[in-house]
């Protein structure tokens, strides 16, 4: 039931109905009471935009996701985030950007931020993001007090949340070293990490750990990738490395998808995991324990992480924010069955 339909019922204008429903002057008291009683009887409620105008609040939270939600980590994060925002009576509107289309990212990101500004989003969540990207965003989006960066690579001068990628990488590499591995490859290096000078990426932490142990970095055992999802081409590159005499005895994998790819390639070559090749993944995806052997991986508590994002968001929306928030979700090494001692050292 709309205001126009109520207006037809009483043979008056929509403005008259609006004035009556909002107890404004200009409508006879008897008619106003009849209109309000009828509206209540038929279950009339102002539409969303009308309620927003009356309350001065939209309840909209914009989400600008700069990676495909098809990856397990971001798919689950987005799903949990939308559900928890809904439980807080906030409405999430998500725009997905492709981070590897550099020619279009600036334009699309600018459009997304302007769109959220036009619809009066009360908070905007954007991620992942690093310091150089934030410099662009902060110039484009003037309402930075409403901005929250999630999966921030660097510490930023706005509210942001980080995953302890360095801590997770160090735990994984330390475990591999304790098991006697020294020739440790990296599987799944994407263009973002390759070009990023930040010391807080997985790949930067991998290189730093090797340096701290006086292990020479060898680019020949770093397998590049086009994104977060493995491709047959990445598998072919891995196979070439595993066929060499000086092949790595272990791989740190960018995520569990790449660890699963390594399992497949190793099986095709007749290499036993973990006896002849040890693997550690990242993210502890749902399928990590379904493989044979089960994957050792680095885990982040997604439930806690999403709760912190929502906490920051509601503080900004409710204007309870006293300044910039920051949070770092700690990593946990989940030891399963894909790592064994390097017997070649004996």
C-alpha positions as CSV (number, residue, x, y, z in Angstrom):
1,X,0.0,0.0,0.0
2,X,1.4,3.3,-1.1
3,X,0.6,7.0,-0.2
4,X,-0.9,7.4,-3.6
5,X,-3.3,4.5,-3.0
6,X,-4.4,5.9,0.3
7,X,-4.9,9.3,-1.3
8,X,-7.2,7.8,-3.9
9,X,-9.2,6.1,-1.1
10,X,-9.9,9.5,0.6
11,X,-10.0,11.5,-2.7
12,X,-7.2,13.8,-1.4
13,X,-3.6,14.6,-2.6
14,X,-0.6,12.6,-1.6
15,X,0.7,15.7,0.2
16,X,-2.4,15.7,2.4
17,X,-1.9,12.0,3.3
18,X,1.8,12.7,4.0
19,X,0.9,15.6,6.3
20,X,-1.7,13.5,8.1
21,X,0.6,10.6,8.7
22,X,3.4,12.8,10.0
23,X,1.0,14.9,12.2
24,X,1.7,18.1,10.3
25,X,-0.7,21.1,10.1
26,X,-3.0,21.7,7.2
27,X,-5.3,18.7,7.6
28,X,-8.6,18.6,9.4
29,X,-8.1,16.6,12.6
30,X,-11.0,14.2,11.9
31,X,-9.7,13.5,8.4
32,X,-6.2,13.1,9.7
33,X,-7.3,10.5,12.3
34,X,-9.2,8.6,9.7
35,X,-6.2,8.5,7.3
36,X,-3.9,7.3,10.1
37,X,-6.3,4.7,11.2
38,X,-6.8,3.4,7.7
39,X,-3.0,3.3,7.1
40,X,-2.5,1.3,10.2
41,X,-5.3,-1.1,9.3
42,X,-3.8,-1.8,5.9
43,X,-0.3,-2.1,7.3
44,X,1.2,0.9,5.5
45,X,4.9,1.7,6.1
46,X,6.9,4.5,4.5
47,X,9.2,3.2,1.9
48,X,12.9,2.9,2.6
49,X,13.9,6.3,1.2
50,X,11.1,8.0,3.0
51,X,12.1,6.4,6.3
52,X,15.7,7.5,5.6
53,X,14.6,11.1,5.1
54,X,12.6,11.1,8.3
55,X,15.3,9.6,10.4
56,X,18.3,11.2,8.8
57,X,19.9,7.7,8.6
58,X,20.2,5.3,5.6
59,X,21.7,2.3,7.4
60,X,23.7,1.6,4.2
61,X,27.2,0.2,4.4
62,X,29.1,0.1,1.2
63,X,31.5,-2.8,0.6
64,X,34.2,-2.4,-2.1
65,X,35.8,-5.8,-2.6
66,X,39.0,-5.5,-4.6
67,X,39.4,-9.2,-5.2
68,X,37.1,-11.9,-6.7
69,X,34.7,-13.4,-4.1
70,X,35.2,-16.7,-5.8
71,X,38.3,-17.3,-3.6
72,X,37.3,-19.3,-0.5
73,X,38.6,-16.7,2.0
74,X,36.8,-13.7,0.5
75,X,33.7,-15.7,-0.4
76,X,33.2,-16.7,3.2
77,X,34.3,-13.3,4.6
78,X,31.8,-11.5,2.4
79,X,29.0,-13.9,3.4
80,X,29.6,-13.6,7.1
81,X,30.0,-9.9,6.9
82,X,26.7,-9.3,5.1
83,X,24.9,-11.6,7.6
84,X,26.4,-9.8,10.7
85,X,25.7,-6.4,9.3
86,X,22.1,-7.4,8.6
87,X,21.8,-8.5,12.3
88,X,23.0,-5.0,13.2
89,X,20.1,-3.6,11.1
90,X,22.6,-2.4,8.5
91,X,22.2,-2.9,4.7
92,X,25.3,-4.0,2.8
93,X,25.7,-3.1,-0.8
94,X,28.8,-4.8,-2.4
95,X,30.7,-3.8,-5.5
96,X,33.4,-6.2,-6.7
97,X,36.5,-4.9,-8.5
98,X,39.2,-6.8,-10.4
99,X,42.6,-6.0,-8.9
100,X,44.5,-7.4,-11.8
101,X,42.9,-5.0,-14.4
102,X,45.1,-2.1,-13.5
103,X,43.8,-0.1,-16.5
104,X,40.3,-0.1,-15.1
105,X,40.8,-0.3,-11.3
106,X,41.2,3.5,-10.7
107,X,38.1,4.3,-12.7
108,X,36.0,1.6,-11.2
109,X,37.1,2.3,-7.7
110,X,36.4,6.0,-8.1
111,X,33.0,5.2,-9.4
112,X,32.2,2.8,-6.5
113,X,33.3,5.4,-3.9
114,X,31.4,8.2,-5.5
115,X,28.3,5.9,-5.7
116,X,28.5,5.1,-2.0
117,X,28.8,8.8,-1.3
118,X,25.8,9.7,-3.4
119,X,23.5,7.1,-1.7
120,X,24.8,8.4,1.7
121,X,26.4,5.2,2.9
122,X,27.1,5.6,6.6
123,X,30.3,3.6,6.4
124,X,32.4,2.2,3.5
125,X,34.5,-1.0,3.8
126,X,37.3,-1.4,1.3
127,X,39.9,-4.1,1.0
128,X,42.4,-5.5,0.5
129,X,44.5,-2.3,0.3
130,X,48.1,-1.2,0.8
131,X,49.6,2.2,1.6
132,X,50.1,3.2,-2.0
133,X,46.5,2.3,-2.8
134,X,45.2,4.2,0.2
135,X,47.0,7.4,-1.0
136,X,44.8,7.2,-4.2
137,X,41.7,6.3,-2.3
138,X,42.0,9.1,0.3
139,X,42.3,11.7,-2.4
140,X,39.2,10.4,-4.2
141,X,37.0,9.7,-1.2
142,X,36.9,12.8,1.0
143,X,34.7,11.1,3.7
144,X,37.7,9.1,5.1
145,X,36.3,9.3,8.6
146,X,33.7,6.8,7.3
147,X,36.2,4.5,5.6
148,X,37.4,1.2,7.0
149,X,40.1,-0.8,5.3
150,X,40.0,-4.5,5.8
151,X,42.8,-6.9,4.9
152,X,45.1,-3.9,5.0
153,X,48.6,-4.9,3.9
154,X,50.2,-1.9,5.8
155,X,49.4,0.2,8.8
156,X,47.3,3.1,7.6
157,X,46.2,6.5,8.9
158,X,42.5,5.5,8.9
159,X,40.5,2.7,10.6
160,X,41.9,-0.6,9.4
161,X,42.2,-4.3,10.0
162,X,45.2,-6.5,9.2
163,X,45.9,-10.2,9.0
164,X,49.2,-11.1,10.6
165,X,50.7,-12.4,7.4
166,X,54.2,-11.9,8.6
167,X,53.6,-13.9,11.8
168,X,51.9,-16.6,9.9
169,X,54.7,-16.9,7.4
170,X,57.3,-16.9,10.1
171,X,55.5,-19.8,11.9
172,X,55.3,-21.8,8.7
173,X,58.9,-21.2,7.7
174,X,60.1,-21.9,11.2
175,X,58.3,-25.2,11.3
176,X,59.8,-26.2,8.0
177,X,63.3,-25.3,9.2
178,X,62.8,-27.3,12.4
179,X,61.9,-30.3,10.1
180,X,65.2,-29.9,8.4
181,X,64.2,-28.1,5.2
182,X,66.4,-25.4,3.7
183,X,65.5,-25.4,0.1
184,X,62.0,-24.0,0.4
185,X,60.1,-22.8,-2.6
186,X,57.2,-20.3,-2.8
187,X,54.2,-21.3,-4.9
188,X,51.6,-18.9,-6.1
189,X,53.3,-15.5,-6.2
190,X,50.8,-13.0,-7.7
191,X,51.5,-9.7,-9.4
192,X,50.2,-7.7,-6.3
193,X,52.8,-9.2,-4.0
194,X,55.6,-9.2,-6.6
195,X,55.3,-5.5,-7.2
196,X,54.5,-4.5,-3.6
197,X,57.5,-3.1,-1.6
198,X,55.6,-3.6,1.7
199,X,57.4,-5.8,4.3
200,X,54.0,-7.2,5.4
201,X,53.1,-9.4,2.5
202,X,53.5,-13.2,2.6
203,X,56.3,-13.1,-0.1
204,X,58.2,-10.3,1.6
205,X,58.0,-12.3,4.9
206,X,59.2,-15.4,3.1
207,X,62.3,-13.6,1.7
208,X,63.0,-11.9,5.1
209,X,62.9,-15.3,6.9
210,X,65.4,-16.8,4.4
211,X,67.7,-13.9,4.9
212,X,67.5,-14.2,8.7
213,X,68.7,-17.8,8.4
214,X,71.4,-17.0,5.9
215,X,69.7,-19.0,3.2
216,X,70.2,-17.7,-0.3
217,X,67.1,-16.6,-2.0
218,X,66.6,-18.5,-5.3
219,X,64.1,-17.0,-7.7
220,X,64.1,-20.3,-9.6
221,X,62.0,-21.9,-6.9
222,X,59.4,-19.2,-6.8
223,X,56.4,-20.1,-9.0
224,X,54.4,-17.1,-10.2
225,X,50.6,-17.1,-10.6
226,X,47.9,-15.0,-12.2
227,X,45.7,-14.7,-9.2
228,X,44.4,-16.5,-6.1
229,X,43.0,-19.4,-8.1
230,X,45.5,-21.9,-9.7
231,X,45.6,-22.4,-13.4
232,X,47.0,-25.2,-15.5
233,X,49.9,-22.9,-16.5
234,X,51.0,-22.6,-12.9
235,X,50.9,-26.4,-12.5
236,X,53.1,-26.7,-15.6
237,X,55.7,-24.3,-14.1
238,X,55.6,-26.2,-10.8
239,X,56.1,-29.5,-12.6
240,X,59.2,-28.1,-14.4
241,X,60.8,-27.1,-11.1
242,X,59.9,-30.5,-9.4
243,X,61.7,-32.3,-12.3
244,X,65.0,-30.6,-11.6
245,X,67.8,-32.2,-9.7
246,X,67.9,-29.4,-7.2
247,X,64.2,-29.3,-6.6
248,X,62.9,-27.8,-3.3
249,X,62.1,-30.3,-0.5
250,X,59.2,-28.0,0.7
251,X,56.9,-25.3,-0.6
252,X,55.2,-22.5,1.2
253,X,52.0,-22.0,-0.7
254,X,50.2,-18.6,-1.1
255,X,47.0,-20.3,-0.1
256,X,45.5,-23.7,0.3
257,X,44.4,-23.8,-3.3
258,X,48.0,-23.8,-4.4
259,X,48.9,-26.4,-1.8
260,X,46.2,-28.6,-3.4
261,X,47.7,-27.9,-6.8
262,X,51.1,-29.0,-5.5
263,X,49.5,-32.3,-4.2
264,X,48.1,-33.0,-7.6
265,X,51.3,-32.3,-9.5
266,X,53.4,-34.3,-7.0
267,X,51.1,-37.2,-7.4
268,X,51.4,-37.0,-11.2
269,X,55.2,-37.1,-10.8
270,X,55.2,-39.9,-8.3
271,X,56.5,-37.8,-5.5
272,X,55.2,-38.7,-2.1
273,X,53.8,-36.0,0.2
274,X,55.1,-35.4,2.8
275,X,58.0,-38.0,2.6
276,X,59.5,-36.4,-0.6
277,X,57.8,-33.0,-0.7
278,X,56.4,-31.0,2.3
279,X,53.7,-28.4,1.8
280,X,52.2,-25.7,3.9
281,X,49.1,-23.7,2.8
282,X,47.4,-20.5,4.0
283,X,43.9,-19.7,5.1
284,X,42.8,-23.1,6.4
285,X,40.1,-23.4,3.8
286,X,37.2,-25.8,4.2
287,X,38.8,-28.5,2.0
288,X,42.2,-28.3,3.7
289,X,41.5,-31.4,5.9
290,X,39.8,-33.3,3.0
291,X,43.0,-33.9,1.1
292,X,45.3,-36.9,1.4
293,X,47.4,-36.1,3.4
294,X,45.5,-33.4,5.2
295,X,47.1,-30.0,4.7
296,X,49.2,-28.2,7.3
297,X,48.2,-24.6,6.9
298,X,48.2,-21.1,8.5
299,X,44.8,-20.2,10.0
300,X,43.1,-16.9,10.8
301,X,40.0,-16.9,13.0
302,X,37.5,-15.5,10.5
303,X,34.7,-15.4,13.0
304,X,36.7,-13.0,15.3
305,X,37.9,-11.0,12.3
306,X,34.4,-10.3,10.9
307,X,33.1,-9.5,14.4
308,X,35.8,-6.8,14.6
309,X,34.9,-5.4,11.2
310,X,31.3,-5.1,12.3
311,X,32.3,-3.6,15.6
312,X,34.3,-0.9,13.9
313,X,31.4,-0.3,11.4
314,X,28.7,0.1,14.0
315,X,30.9,2.5,16.1
316,X,31.3,4.7,13.0
317,X,27.6,4.5,12.1
318,X,26.4,5.2,15.6
319,X,29.0,8.0,15.9
320,X,30.6,6.3,18.9
321,X,34.0,6.4,17.2
322,X,36.6,8.4,19.2
323,X,39.1,8.3,16.4
324,X,41.1,5.8,14.3
325,X,40.6,2.1,15.0
326,X,43.2,-0.6,14.2
327,X,43.1,-4.4,14.7
328,X,45.4,-7.3,13.7
329,X,44.1,-10.8,13.6
330,X,46.9,-13.2,14.8
331,X,47.9,-16.3,12.8
332,X,47.9,-19.9,14.0
333,X,49.8,-22.7,12.4
334,X,47.5,-25.8,12.0
335,X,49.8,-28.8,11.9
336,X,48.3,-31.8,10.0
337,X,50.0,-34.3,7.7
338,X,51.6,-32.5,4.8
339,X,55.0,-31.8,6.4
340,X,57.7,-34.4,7.3
341,X,61.3,-34.3,8.2
342,X,63.8,-33.8,5.4
343,X,65.6,-37.1,5.4
344,X,68.2,-35.8,2.9
345,X,69.9,-33.9,5.7
346,X,70.9,-37.1,7.5
